[in-house]
Amino acid sequence: MQLPETIVCPVCFSRLAESEDKLRCLGCSRLYPIVDGLPVLLPGRATLPASQA
Ligand SMILES: [Zn+2]
C-alpha cells in the first residue's frame, strides 16, 4: 500500500509509516488501524504504545 504524502497524524502532524496492518506515527508513535484498506486517522481510534502510557 502506497501512502499519500498528505496523510499525517491528526495529533502531532507527523508522517505515518505502514506497520503490519496499522499505520504508525513517526512522531508520537500512535498506531492507527486500517479498516477495509482505509486508514482510520481518528485520535479516538489510535493506540498508544505501552511505553508512553
Ligand atoms: Zn503523531
mmCIF file of the protein (N, C-alpha, C, O) and its ligand, coordinates in Angstrom:
data_MODEL
# 
_entry.id   MODEL 
# 
loop_
_entity.id 
_entity.type 
_entity.pdbx_number_of_molecules 
1 polymer     1 
2 non-polymer 1 
# 
_entity_poly.entity_id                      1 
_entity_poly.type                           'polypeptide(L)' 
_entity_poly.nstd_linkage                   no 
_entity_poly.nstd_monomer                   no 
_entity_poly.pdbx_seq_one_letter_code       MQLPETIVCPVCFSRLAESEDKLRCLGCSRLYPIVDGLPVLLPGRATLPASQA 
_entity_poly.pdbx_seq_one_letter_code_can   MQLPETIVCPVCFSRLAESEDKLRCLGCSRLYPIVDGLPVLLPGRATLPASQA 
_entity_poly.pdbx_strand_id                 A 
# 
loop_
_entity_poly_seq.entity_id 
_entity_poly_seq.num 
_entity_poly_seq.mon_id 
_entity_poly_seq.hetero 
1 1  MET n 
1 2  GLN n 
1 3  LEU n 
1 4  PRO n 
1 5  GLU n 
1 6  THR n 
1 7  ILE n 
1 8  VAL n 
1 9  CYS n 
1 10 PRO n 
1 11 VAL n 
1 12 CYS n 
1 13 PHE n 
1 14 SER n 
1 15 ARG n 
1 16 LEU n 
1 17 ALA n 
1 18 GLU n 
1 19 SER n 
1 20 GLU n 
1 21 ASP n 
1 22 LYS n 
1 23 LEU n 
1 24 ARG n 
1 25 CYS n 
1 26 LEU n 
1 27 GLY n 
1 28 CYS n 
1 29 SER n 
1 30 ARG n 
1 31 LEU n 
1 32 TYR n 
1 33 PRO n 
1 34 ILE n 
1 35 VAL n 
1 36 ASP n 
1 37 GLY n 
1 38 LEU n 
1 39 PRO n 
1 40 VAL n 
1 41 LEU n 
1 42 LEU n 
1 43 PRO n 
1 44 GLY n 
1 45 ARG n 
1 46 ALA n 
1 47 THR n 
1 48 LEU n 
1 49 PRO n 
1 50 ALA n 
1 51 SER n 
1 52 GLN n 
1 53 ALA n 
# 
loop_
_struct_asym.id 
_struct_asym.entity_id 
A 1 
B 2 
# 
loop_
_chem_comp.id 
_chem_comp.type 
_chem_comp.mon_nstd_flag 
ALA 'L-peptide linking' y 
ARG 'L-peptide linking' y 
ASP 'L-peptide linking' y 
CYS 'L-peptide linking' y 
GLN 'L-peptide linking' y 
GLU 'L-peptide linking' y 
GLY 'peptide linking'   y 
ILE 'L-peptide linking' y 
LEU 'L-peptide linking' y 
LYS 'L-peptide linking' y 
MET 'L-peptide linking' y 
PHE 'L-peptide linking' y 
PRO 'L-peptide linking' y 
SER 'L-peptide linking' y 
THR 'L-peptide linking' y 
TYR 'L-peptide linking' y 
VAL 'L-peptide linking' y 
ZN  non-polymer         . 
# 
_pdbx_entity_nonpoly.entity_id   2 
_pdbx_entity_nonpoly.name        ? 
_pdbx_entity_nonpoly.comp_id     ZN 
# 
_pdbx_nonpoly_scheme.asym_id         B 
_pdbx_nonpoly_scheme.entity_id       2 
_pdbx_nonpoly_scheme.mon_id          ZN 
_pdbx_nonpoly_scheme.ndb_seq_num     1 
_pdbx_nonpoly_scheme.pdb_seq_num     101 
_pdbx_nonpoly_scheme.auth_seq_num    101 
_pdbx_nonpoly_scheme.pdb_mon_id      ZN 
_pdbx_nonpoly_scheme.auth_mon_id     ZN 
_pdbx_nonpoly_scheme.pdb_strand_id   A 
_pdbx_nonpoly_scheme.pdb_ins_code    . 
# 
loop_
_atom_site.group_PDB 
_atom_site.id 
_atom_site.type_symbol 
_atom_site.label_atom_id 
_atom_site.label_alt_id 
_atom_site.label_comp_id 
_atom_site.label_asym_id 
_atom_site.label_entity_id 
_atom_site.label_seq_id 
_atom_site.pdbx_PDB_ins_code 
_atom_site.Cartn_x 
_atom_site.Cartn_y 
_atom_site.Cartn_z 
_atom_site.occupancy 
_atom_site.B_iso_or_equiv 
_atom_site.pdbx_formal_charge 
_atom_site.auth_seq_id 
_atom_site.auth_comp_id 
_atom_site.auth_asym_id 
_atom_site.auth_atom_id 
_atom_site.pdbx_PDB_model_num 
ATOM   1   N  N  . MET A 1 1  ? 0.841   -1.200 0.000  1.00 0.00 ? 1   MET A N  1 
ATOM   2   C  CA . MET A 1 1  ? 0.000   0.000  0.000  1.00 0.00 ? 1   MET A CA 1 
ATOM   3   C  C  . MET A 1 1  ? 0.874   1.247  0.000  1.00 0.00 ? 1   MET A C  1 
ATOM   4   O  O  . MET A 1 1  ? 1.742   1.413  0.857  1.00 0.00 ? 1   MET A O  1 
ATOM   5   N  N  . GLN A 1 2  ? 0.634   2.120  -0.974 1.00 0.00 ? 2   GLN A N  1 
ATOM   6   C  CA . GLN A 1 2  ? 1.387   3.366  -1.025 1.00 0.00 ? 2   GLN A CA 1 
ATOM   7   C  C  . GLN A 1 2  ? 0.634   4.449  -0.258 1.00 0.00 ? 2   GLN A C  1 
ATOM   8   O  O  . GLN A 1 2  ? -0.555  4.675  -0.484 1.00 0.00 ? 2   GLN A O  1 
ATOM   9   N  N  . LEU A 1 3  ? 1.333   5.101  0.633  1.00 0.00 ? 3   LEU A N  1 
ATOM   10  C  CA . LEU A 1 3  ? 0.687   6.138  1.434  1.00 0.00 ? 3   LEU A CA 1 
ATOM   11  C  C  . LEU A 1 3  ? 0.862   7.498  0.772  1.00 0.00 ? 3   LEU A C  1 
ATOM   12  O  O  . LEU A 1 3  ? 1.985   7.898  0.463  1.00 0.00 ? 3   LEU A O  1 
ATOM   13  N  N  . PRO A 1 4  ? -0.220  8.199  0.555  1.00 0.00 ? 4   PRO A N  1 
ATOM   14  C  CA . PRO A 1 4  ? -0.083  9.573  0.055  1.00 0.00 ? 4   PRO A CA 1 
ATOM   15  C  C  . PRO A 1 4  ? 0.698   10.425 1.057  1.00 0.00 ? 4   PRO A C  1 
ATOM   16  O  O  . PRO A 1 4  ? 0.547   10.258 2.267  1.00 0.00 ? 4   PRO A O  1 
ATOM   17  N  N  . GLU A 1 5  ? 1.518   11.321 0.561  1.00 0.00 ? 5   GLU A N  1 
ATOM   18  C  CA . GLU A 1 5  ? 2.325   12.124 1.473  1.00 0.00 ? 5   GLU A CA 1 
ATOM   19  C  C  . GLU A 1 5  ? 1.486   13.118 2.256  1.00 0.00 ? 5   GLU A C  1 
ATOM   20  O  O  . GLU A 1 5  ? 1.954   13.730 3.216  1.00 0.00 ? 5   GLU A O  1 
ATOM   21  N  N  . THR A 1 6  ? 0.242   13.266 1.832  1.00 0.00 ? 6   THR A N  1 
ATOM   22  C  CA . THR A 1 6  ? -0.623  14.222 2.521  1.00 0.00 ? 6   THR A CA 1 
ATOM   23  C  C  . THR A 1 6  ? -1.223  13.631 3.785  1.00 0.00 ? 6   THR A C  1 
ATOM   24  O  O  . THR A 1 6  ? -1.810  14.352 4.592  1.00 0.00 ? 6   THR A O  1 
ATOM   25  N  N  . ILE A 1 7  ? -1.077  12.312 3.965  1.00 0.00 ? 7   ILE A N  1 
ATOM   26  C  CA . ILE A 1 7  ? -1.634  11.693 5.172  1.00 0.00 ? 7   ILE A CA 1 
ATOM   27  C  C  . ILE A 1 7  ? -0.664  11.893 6.328  1.00 0.00 ? 7   ILE A C  1 
ATOM   28  O  O  . ILE A 1 7  ? 0.482   11.448 6.274  1.00 0.00 ? 7   ILE A O  1 
ATOM   29  N  N  . VAL A 1 8  ? -1.127  12.558 7.359  1.00 0.00 ? 8   VAL A N  1 
ATOM   30  C  CA . VAL A 1 8  ? -0.293  12.787 8.533  1.00 0.00 ? 8   VAL A CA 1 
ATOM   31  C  C  . VAL A 1 8  ? -1.097  12.457 9.786  1.00 0.00 ? 8   VAL A C  1 
ATOM   32  O  O  . VAL A 1 8  ? -2.320  12.321 9.742  1.00 0.00 ? 8   VAL A O  1 
ATOM   33  N  N  . CYS A 1 9  ? -0.397  12.332 10.883 1.00 0.00 ? 9   CYS A N  1 
ATOM   34  C  CA . CYS A 1 9  ? -1.031  12.079 12.168 1.00 0.00 ? 9   CYS A CA 1 
ATOM   35  C  C  . CYS A 1 9  ? -1.905  13.274 12.548 1.00 0.00 ? 9   CYS A C  1 
ATOM   36  O  O  . CYS A 1 9  ? -1.436  14.411 12.499 1.00 0.00 ? 9   CYS A O  1 
ATOM   37  N  N  . PRO A 1 10 ? -3.156  13.045 12.923 1.00 0.00 ? 10  PRO A N  1 
ATOM   38  C  CA . PRO A 1 10 ? -4.035  14.152 13.297 1.00 0.00 ? 10  PRO A CA 1 
ATOM   39  C  C  . PRO A 1 10 ? -3.693  14.743 14.662 1.00 0.00 ? 10  PRO A C  1 
ATOM   40  O  O  . PRO A 1 10 ? -4.218  15.791 15.040 1.00 0.00 ? 10  PRO A O  1 
ATOM   41  N  N  . VAL A 1 11 ? -2.821  14.077 15.389 1.00 0.00 ? 11  VAL A N  1 
ATOM   42  C  CA . VAL A 1 11 ? -2.462  14.564 16.728 1.00 0.00 ? 11  VAL A CA 1 
ATOM   43  C  C  . VAL A 1 11 ? -1.231  15.456 16.674 1.00 0.00 ? 11  VAL A C  1 
ATOM   44  O  O  . VAL A 1 11 ? -1.226  16.554 17.232 1.00 0.00 ? 11  VAL A O  1 
ATOM   45  N  N  . CYS A 1 12 ? -0.178  14.976 15.995 1.00 0.00 ? 12  CYS A N  1 
ATOM   46  C  CA . CYS A 1 12 ? 1.081   15.720 16.001 1.00 0.00 ? 12  CYS A CA 1 
ATOM   47  C  C  . CYS A 1 12 ? 1.534   16.123 14.592 1.00 0.00 ? 12  CYS A C  1 
ATOM   48  O  O  . CYS A 1 12 ? 2.556   16.790 14.430 1.00 0.00 ? 12  CYS A O  1 
ATOM   49  N  N  . PHE A 1 13 ? 0.756   15.708 13.563 1.00 0.00 ? 13  PHE A N  1 
ATOM   50  C  CA . PHE A 1 13 ? 1.012   16.110 12.179 1.00 0.00 ? 13  PHE A CA 1 
ATOM   51  C  C  . PHE A 1 13 ? 2.341   15.594 11.641 1.00 0.00 ? 13  PHE A C  1 
ATOM   52  O  O  . PHE A 1 13 ? 2.935   16.196 10.746 1.00 0.00 ? 13  PHE A O  1 
ATOM   53  N  N  . SER A 1 14 ? 2.799   14.478 12.191 1.00 0.00 ? 14  SER A N  1 
ATOM   54  C  CA . SER A 1 14 ? 3.997   13.841 11.653 1.00 0.00 ? 14  SER A CA 1 
ATOM   55  C  C  . SER A 1 14 ? 3.602   12.847 10.570 1.00 0.00 ? 14  SER A C  1 
ATOM   56  O  O  . SER A 1 14 ? 2.429   12.499 10.427 1.00 0.00 ? 14  SER A O  1 
ATOM   57  N  N  . ARG A 1 15 ? 4.598   12.392 9.806  1.00 0.00 ? 15  ARG A N  1 
ATOM   58  C  CA . ARG A 1 15 ? 4.362   11.387 8.772  1.00 0.00 ? 15  ARG A CA 1 
ATOM   59  C  C  . ARG A 1 15 ? 4.028   10.053 9.418  1.00 0.00 ? 15  ARG A C  1 
ATOM   60  O  O  . ARG A 1 15 ? 4.361   9.792  10.575 1.00 0.00 ? 15  ARG A O  1 
ATOM   61  N  N  . LEU A 1 16 ? 3.347   9.200  8.617  1.00 0.00 ? 16  LEU A N  1 
ATOM   62  C  CA . LEU A 1 16 ? 2.957   7.887  9.101  1.00 0.00 ? 16  LEU A CA 1 
ATOM   63  C  C  . LEU A 1 16 ? 3.698   6.819  8.307  1.00 0.00 ? 16  LEU A C  1 
ATOM   64  O  O  . LEU A 1 16 ? 4.012   7.011  7.133  1.00 0.00 ? 16  LEU A O  1 
ATOM   65  N  N  . ALA A 1 17 ? 3.972   5.708  8.949  1.00 0.00 ? 17  ALA A N  1 
ATOM   66  C  CA . ALA A 1 17 ? 4.632   4.584  8.296  1.00 0.00 ? 17  ALA A CA 1 
ATOM   67  C  C  . ALA A 1 17 ? 3.762   3.352  8.451  1.00 0.00 ? 17  ALA A C  1 
ATOM   68  O  O  . ALA A 1 17 ? 3.179   3.113  9.509  1.00 0.00 ? 17  ALA A O  1 
ATOM   69  N  N  . GLU A 1 18 ? 3.681   2.563  7.370  1.00 0.00 ? 18  GLU A N  1 
ATOM   70  C  CA . GLU A 1 18 ? 2.884   1.349  7.446  1.00 0.00 ? 18  GLU A CA 1 
ATOM   71  C  C  . GLU A 1 18 ? 3.586   0.339  8.351  1.00 0.00 ? 18  GLU A C  1 
ATOM   72  O  O  . GLU A 1 18 ? 4.790   0.110  8.231  1.00 0.00 ? 18  GLU A O  1 
ATOM   73  N  N  . SER A 1 19 ? 2.820   -0.255 9.251  1.00 0.00 ? 19  SER A N  1 
ATOM   74  C  CA . SER A 1 19 ? 3.370   -1.248 10.168 1.00 0.00 ? 19  SER A CA 1 
ATOM   75  C  C  . SER A 1 19 ? 2.369   -2.385 10.280 1.00 0.00 ? 19  SER A C  1 
ATOM   76  O  O  . SER A 1 19 ? 1.356   -2.272 10.970 1.00 0.00 ? 19  SER A O  1 
ATOM   77  N  N  . GLU A 1 20 ? 2.667   -3.493 9.585  1.00 0.00 ? 20  GLU A N  1 
ATOM   78  C  CA . GLU A 1 20 ? 1.733   -4.621 9.520  1.00 0.00 ? 20  GLU A CA 1 
ATOM   79  C  C  . GLU A 1 20 ? 0.377   -4.125 9.037  1.00 0.00 ? 20  GLU A C  1 
ATOM   80  O  O  . GLU A 1 20 ? 0.276   -3.604 7.926  1.00 0.00 ? 20  GLU A O  1 
ATOM   81  N  N  . ASP A 1 21 ? -0.659  -4.275 9.840  1.00 0.00 ? 21  ASP A N  1 
ATOM   82  C  CA . ASP A 1 21 ? -1.987  -3.854 9.387  1.00 0.00 ? 21  ASP A CA 1 
ATOM   83  C  C  . ASP A 1 21 ? -2.388  -2.526 9.994  1.00 0.00 ? 21  ASP A C  1 
ATOM   84  O  O  . ASP A 1 21 ? -3.572  -2.199 10.079 1.00 0.00 ? 21  ASP A O  1 
ATOM   85  N  N  . LYS A 1 22 ? -1.386  -1.758 10.420 1.00 0.00 ? 22  LYS A N  1 
ATOM   86  C  CA . LYS A 1 22 ? -1.673  -0.467 11.025 1.00 0.00 ? 22  LYS A CA 1 
ATOM   87  C  C  . LYS A 1 22 ? -0.758  0.603  10.429 1.00 0.00 ? 22  LYS A C  1 
ATOM   88  O  O  . LYS A 1 22 ? 0.172   0.309  9.678  1.00 0.00 ? 22  LYS A O  1 
ATOM   89  N  N  . LEU A 1 23 ? -1.051  1.841  10.788 1.00 0.00 ? 23  LEU A N  1 
ATOM   90  C  CA . LEU A 1 23 ? -0.150  2.935  10.460 1.00 0.00 ? 23  LEU A CA 1 
ATOM   91  C  C  . LEU A 1 23 ? 0.456   3.447  11.758 1.00 0.00 ? 23  LEU A C  1 
ATOM   92  O  O  . LEU A 1 23 ? -0.247  3.703  12.735 1.00 0.00 ? 23  LEU A O  1 
ATOM   93  N  N  . ARG A 1 24 ? 1.771   3.590  11.746 1.00 0.00 ? 24  ARG A N  1 
ATOM   94  C  CA . ARG A 1 24 ? 2.453   4.060  12.942 1.00 0.00 ? 24  ARG A CA 1 
ATOM   95  C  C  . ARG A 1 24 ? 2.949   5.479  12.715 1.00 0.00 ? 24  ARG A C  1 
ATOM   96  O  O  . ARG A 1 24 ? 3.607   5.771  11.716 1.00 0.00 ? 24  ARG A O  1 
ATOM   97  N  N  . CYS A 1 25 ? 2.624   6.349  13.653 1.00 0.00 ? 25  CYS A N  1 
ATOM   98  C  CA . CYS A 1 25 ? 3.077   7.733  13.557 1.00 0.00 ? 25  CYS A CA 1 
ATOM   99  C  C  . CYS A 1 25 ? 4.562   7.812  13.871 1.00 0.00 ? 25  CYS A C  1 
ATOM   100 O  O  . CYS A 1 25 ? 5.033   7.233  14.850 1.00 0.00 ? 25  CYS A O  1 
ATOM   101 N  N  . LEU A 1 26 ? 5.297   8.539  13.026 1.00 0.00 ? 26  LEU A N  1 
ATOM   102 C  CA . LEU A 1 26 ? 6.740   8.669  13.242 1.00 0.00 ? 26  LEU A CA 1 
ATOM   103 C  C  . LEU A 1 26 ? 7.042   9.691  14.329 1.00 0.00 ? 26  LEU A C  1 
ATOM   104 O  O  . LEU A 1 26 ? 8.177   9.791  14.793 1.00 0.00 ? 26  LEU A O  1 
ATOM   105 N  N  . GLY A 1 27 ? 6.034   10.446 14.733 1.00 0.00 ? 27  GLY A N  1 
ATOM   106 C  CA . GLY A 1 27 ? 6.248   11.467 15.754 1.00 0.00 ? 27  GLY A CA 1 
ATOM   107 C  C  . GLY A 1 27 ? 5.884   10.973 17.137 1.00 0.00 ? 27  GLY A C  1 
ATOM   108 O  O  . GLY A 1 27 ? 6.727   10.926 18.032 1.00 0.00 ? 27  GLY A O  1 
ATOM   109 N  N  . CYS A 1 28 ? 4.609   10.598 17.310 1.00 0.00 ? 28  CYS A N  1 
ATOM   110 C  CA . CYS A 1 28 ? 4.136   10.235 18.648 1.00 0.00 ? 28  CYS A CA 1 
ATOM   111 C  C  . CYS A 1 28 ? 3.955   8.732  18.816 1.00 0.00 ? 28  CYS A C  1 
ATOM   112 O  O  . CYS A 1 28 ? 3.576   8.271  19.893 1.00 0.00 ? 28  CYS A O  1 
ATOM   113 N  N  . SER A 1 29 ? 4.223   7.967  17.764 1.00 0.00 ? 29  SER A N  1 
ATOM   114 C  CA . SER A 1 29 ? 4.190   6.501  17.814 1.00 0.00 ? 29  SER A CA 1 
ATOM   115 C  C  . SER A 1 29 ? 2.793   5.914  17.998 1.00 0.00 ? 29  SER A C  1 
ATOM   116 O  O  . SER A 1 29 ? 2.656   4.721  18.271 1.00 0.00 ? 29  SER A O  1 
ATOM   117 N  N  . ARG A 1 30 ? 1.752   6.740  17.851 1.00 0.00 ? 30  ARG A N  1 
ATOM   118 C  CA . ARG A 1 30 ? 0.414   6.176  17.885 1.00 0.00 ? 30  ARG A CA 1 
ATOM   119 C  C  . ARG A 1 30 ? 0.229   5.207  16.729 1.00 0.00 ? 30  ARG A C  1 
ATOM   120 O  O  . ARG A 1 30 ? 0.814   5.374  15.658 1.00 0.00 ? 30  ARG A O  1 
ATOM   121 N  N  . LEU A 1 31 ? -0.594  4.193  16.962 1.00 0.00 ? 31  LEU A N  1 
ATOM   122 C  CA . LEU A 1 31 ? -0.929  3.233  15.917 1.00 0.00 ? 31  LEU A CA 1 
ATOM   123 C  C  . LEU A 1 31 ? -2.364  3.442  15.486 1.00 0.00 ? 31  LEU A C  1 
ATOM   124 O  O  . LEU A 1 31 ? -3.282  3.424  16.306 1.00 0.00 ? 31  LEU A O  1 
ATOM   125 N  N  . TYR A 1 32 ? -2.554  3.641  14.179 1.00 0.00 ? 32  TYR A N  1 
ATOM   126 C  CA . TYR A 1 32 ? -3.893  3.829  13.636 1.00 0.00 ? 32  TYR A CA 1 
ATOM   127 C  C  . TYR A 1 32 ? -4.291  2.575  12.874 1.00 0.00 ? 32  TYR A C  1 
ATOM   128 O  O  . TYR A 1 32 ? -3.509  2.054  12.079 1.00 0.00 ? 32  TYR A O  1 
ATOM   129 N  N  . PRO A 1 33 ? -5.507  2.087  13.114 1.00 0.00 ? 33  PRO A N  1 
ATOM   130 C  CA . PRO A 1 33 ? -5.942  0.873  12.420 1.00 0.00 ? 33  PRO A CA 1 
ATOM   131 C  C  . PRO A 1 33 ? -6.240  1.152  10.953 1.00 0.00 ? 33  PRO A C  1 
ATOM   132 O  O  . PRO A 1 33 ? -6.580  2.271  10.571 1.00 0.00 ? 33  PRO A O  1 
ATOM   133 N  N  . ILE A 1 34 ? -6.103  0.104  10.139 1.00 0.00 ? 34  ILE A N  1 
ATOM   134 C  CA . ILE A 1 34 ? -6.505  0.180  8.744  1.00 0.00 ? 34  ILE A CA 1 
ATOM   135 C  C  . ILE A 1 34 ? -7.720  -0.736 8.588  1.00 0.00 ? 34  ILE A C  1 
ATOM   136 O  O  . ILE A 1 34 ? -7.626  -1.947 8.787  1.00 0.00 ? 34  ILE A O  1 
ATOM   137 N  N  . VAL A 1 35 ? -8.847  -0.149 8.232  1.00 0.00 ? 35  VAL A N  1 
ATOM   138 C  CA . VAL A 1 35 ? -10.091 -0.899 8.121  1.00 0.00 ? 35  VAL A CA 1 
ATOM   139 C  C  . VAL A 1 35 ? -10.508 -0.937 6.658  1.00 0.00 ? 35  VAL A C  1 
ATOM   140 O  O  . VAL A 1 35 ? -10.705 0.102  6.028  1.00 0.00 ? 35  VAL A O  1 
ATOM   141 N  N  . ASP A 1 36 ? -10.639 -2.159 6.124  1.00 0.00 ? 36  ASP A N  1 
ATOM   142 C  CA . ASP A 1 36 ? -11.039 -2.321 4.734  1.00 0.00 ? 36  ASP A CA 1 
ATOM   143 C  C  . ASP A 1 36 ? -10.129 -1.544 3.793  1.00 0.00 ? 36  ASP A C  1 
ATOM   144 O  O  . ASP A 1 36 ? -10.583 -1.005 2.783  1.00 0.00 ? 36  ASP A O  1 
ATOM   145 N  N  . GLY A 1 37 ? -8.844  -1.487 4.128  1.00 0.00 ? 37  GLY A N  1 
ATOM   146 C  CA . GLY A 1 37 ? -7.874  -0.833 3.272  1.00 0.00 ? 37  GLY A CA 1 
ATOM   147 C  C  . GLY A 1 37 ? -7.788  0.669  3.445  1.00 0.00 ? 37  GLY A C  1 
ATOM   148 O  O  . GLY A 1 37 ? -6.994  1.332  2.778  1.00 0.00 ? 37  GLY A O  1 
ATOM   149 N  N  . LEU A 1 38 ? -8.606  1.208  4.339  1.00 0.00 ? 38  LEU A N  1 
ATOM   150 C  CA . LEU A 1 38 ? -8.578  2.651  4.554  1.00 0.00 ? 38  LEU A CA 1 
ATOM   151 C  C  . LEU A 1 38 ? -8.054  2.952  5.954  1.00 0.00 ? 38  LEU A C  1 
ATOM   152 O  O  . LEU A 1 38 ? -8.572  2.425  6.938  1.00 0.00 ? 38  LEU A O  1 
ATOM   153 N  N  . PRO A 1 39 ? -7.034  3.792  6.047  1.00 0.00 ? 39  PRO A N  1 
ATOM   154 C  CA . PRO A 1 39 ? -6.521  4.162  7.359  1.00 0.00 ? 39  PRO A CA 1 
ATOM   155 C  C  . PRO A 1 39 ? -7.537  4.995  8.136  1.00 0.00 ? 39  PRO A C  1 
ATOM   156 O  O  . PRO A 1 39 ? -8.126  5.936  7.604  1.00 0.00 ? 39  PRO A O  1 
ATOM   157 N  N  . VAL A 1 40 ? -7.731  4.633  9.396  1.00 0.00 ? 40  VAL A N  1 
ATOM   158 C  CA . VAL A 1 40 ? -8.667  5.352  10.257 1.00 0.00 ? 40  VAL A CA 1 
ATOM   159 C  C  . VAL A 1 40 ? -7.867  6.328  11.111 1.00 0.00 ? 40  VAL A C  1 
ATOM   160 O  O  . VAL A 1 40 ? -7.328  5.963  12.156 1.00 0.00 ? 40  VAL A O  1 
ATOM   161 N  N  . LEU A 1 41 ? -7.800  7.571  10.651 1.00 0.00 ? 41  LEU A N  1 
ATOM   162 C  CA . LEU A 1 41 ? -6.965  8.565  11.322 1.00 0.00 ? 41  LEU A CA 1 
ATOM   163 C  C  . LEU A 1 41 ? -7.781  9.369  12.321 1.00 0.00 ? 41  LEU A C  1 
ATOM   164 O  O  . LEU A 1 41 ? -7.924  10.586 12.204 1.00 0.00 ? 41  LEU A O  1 
ATOM   165 N  N  . LEU A 1 42 ? -8.308  8.662  13.299 1.00 0.00 ? 42  LEU A N  1 
ATOM   166 C  CA . LEU A 1 42 ? -9.071  9.313  14.355 1.00 0.00 ? 42  LEU A CA 1 
ATOM   167 C  C  . LEU A 1 42 ? -8.320  9.142  15.672 1.00 0.00 ? 42  LEU A C  1 
ATOM   168 O  O  . LEU A 1 42 ? -7.974  8.022  16.047 1.00 0.00 ? 42  LEU A O  1 
ATOM   169 N  N  . PRO A 1 43 ? -8.063  10.256 16.384 1.00 0.00 ? 43  PRO A N  1 
ATOM   170 C  CA . PRO A 1 43 ? -7.331  10.139 17.655 1.00 0.00 ? 43  PRO A CA 1 
ATOM   171 C  C  . PRO A 1 43 ? -7.996  9.165  18.609 1.00 0.00 ? 43  PRO A C  1 
ATOM   172 O  O  . PRO A 1 43 ? -7.310  8.483  19.371 1.00 0.00 ? 43  PRO A O  1 
ATOM   173 N  N  . GLY A 1 44 ? -9.330  9.086  18.583 1.00 0.00 ? 44  GLY A N  1 
ATOM   174 C  CA . GLY A 1 44 ? -10.030 8.186  19.480 1.00 0.00 ? 44  GLY A CA 1 
ATOM   175 C  C  . GLY A 1 44 ? -9.849  6.714  19.130 1.00 0.00 ? 44  GLY A C  1 
ATOM   176 O  O  . GLY A 1 44 ? -10.107 5.839  19.956 1.00 0.00 ? 44  GLY A O  1 
ATOM   177 N  N  . ARG A 1 45 ? -9.406  6.442  17.905 1.00 0.00 ? 45  ARG A N  1 
ATOM   178 C  CA . ARG A 1 45 ? -9.195  5.064  17.459 1.00 0.00 ? 45  ARG A CA 1 
ATOM   179 C  C  . ARG A 1 45 ? -7.725  4.674  17.535 1.00 0.00 ? 45  ARG A C  1 
ATOM   180 O  O  . ARG A 1 45 ? -7.375  3.513  17.325 1.00 0.00 ? 45  ARG A O  1 
ATOM   181 N  N  . ALA A 1 46 ? -6.882  5.625  17.830 1.00 0.00 ? 46  ALA A N  1 
ATOM   182 C  CA . ALA A 1 46 ? -5.446  5.354  17.848 1.00 0.00 ? 46  ALA A CA 1 
ATOM   183 C  C  . ALA A 1 46 ? -5.062  4.573  19.102 1.00 0.00 ? 46  ALA A C  1 
ATOM   184 O  O  . ALA A 1 46 ? -5.701  4.677  20.150 1.00 0.00 ? 46  ALA A O  1 
ATOM   185 N  N  . THR A 1 47 ? -4.001  3.792  18.958 1.00 0.00 ? 47  THR A N  1 
ATOM   186 C  CA . THR A 1 47 ? -3.470  3.038  20.076 1.00 0.00 ? 47  THR A CA 1 
ATOM   187 C  C  . THR A 1 47 ? -2.132  3.625  20.468 1.00 0.00 ? 47  THR A C  1 
ATOM   188 O  O  . THR A 1 47 ? -1.233  3.759  19.638 1.00 0.00 ? 47  THR A O  1 
ATOM   189 N  N  . LEU A 1 48 ? -2.004  3.969  21.724 1.00 0.00 ? 48  LEU A N  1 
ATOM   190 C  CA . LEU A 1 48 ? -0.727  4.480  22.188 1.00 0.00 ? 48  LEU A CA 1 
ATOM   191 C  C  . LEU A 1 48 ? 0.166   3.324  22.611 1.00 0.00 ? 48  LEU A C  1 
ATOM   192 O  O  . LEU A 1 48 ? -0.304  2.374  23.236 1.00 0.00 ? 48  LEU A O  1 
ATOM   193 N  N  . PRO A 1 49 ? 1.450   3.397  22.275 1.00 0.00 ? 49  PRO A N  1 
ATOM   194 C  CA . PRO A 1 49 ? 2.365   2.344  22.715 1.00 0.00 ? 49  PRO A CA 1 
ATOM   195 C  C  . PRO A 1 49 ? 2.458   2.305  24.234 1.00 0.00 ? 49  PRO A C  1 
ATOM   196 O  O  . PRO A 1 49 ? 2.370   3.336  24.900 1.00 0.00 ? 49  PRO A O  1 
ATOM   197 N  N  . ALA A 1 50 ? 2.637   1.103  24.772 1.00 0.00 ? 50  ALA A N  1 
ATOM   198 C  CA . ALA A 1 50 ? 2.656   0.932  26.214 1.00 0.00 ? 50  ALA A CA 1 
ATOM   199 C  C  . ALA A 1 50 ? 3.760   1.739  26.873 1.00 0.00 ? 50  ALA A C  1 
ATOM   200 O  O  . ALA A 1 50 ? 3.641   2.144  28.029 1.00 0.00 ? 50  ALA A O  1 
ATOM   201 N  N  . SER A 1 51 ? 4.848   1.974  26.119 1.00 0.00 ? 51  SER A N  1 
ATOM   202 C  CA . SER A 1 51 ? 5.987   2.662  26.703 1.00 0.00 ? 51  SER A CA 1 
ATOM   203 C  C  . SER A 1 51 ? 5.670   4.118  27.024 1.00 0.00 ? 51  SER A C  1 
ATOM   204 O  O  . SER A 1 51 ? 6.379   4.764  27.796 1.00 0.00 ? 51  SER A O  1 
ATOM   205 N  N  . GLN A 1 52 ? 4.584   4.632  26.413 1.00 0.00 ? 52  GLN A N  1 
ATOM   206 C  CA . GLN A 1 52 ? 4.242   6.026  26.669 1.00 0.00 ? 52  GLN A CA 1 
ATOM   207 C  C  . GLN A 1 52 ? 3.020   6.152  27.566 1.00 0.00 ? 52  GLN A C  1 
ATOM   208 O  O  . GLN A 1 52 ? 2.553   7.261  27.826 1.00 0.00 ? 52  GLN A O  1 
ATOM   209 N  N  . ALA A 1 53 ? 2.499   5.022  28.041 1.00 0.00 ? 53  ALA A N  1 
ATOM   210 C  CA . ALA A 1 53 ? 1.302   5.048  28.874 1.00 0.00 ? 53  ALA A CA 1 
ATOM   211 C  C  . ALA A 1 53 ? 1.628   5.617  30.248 1.00 0.00 ? 53  ALA A C  1 
ATOM   212 O  O  . ALA A 1 53 ? 0.744   5.721  31.099 1.00 0.00 ? 53  ALA A O  1 
HETATM 213 ZN ZN . ZN  B 2 .  ? 1.508   11.518 15.917 1.00 0.00 2 101 ZN  A ZN 1 
# 
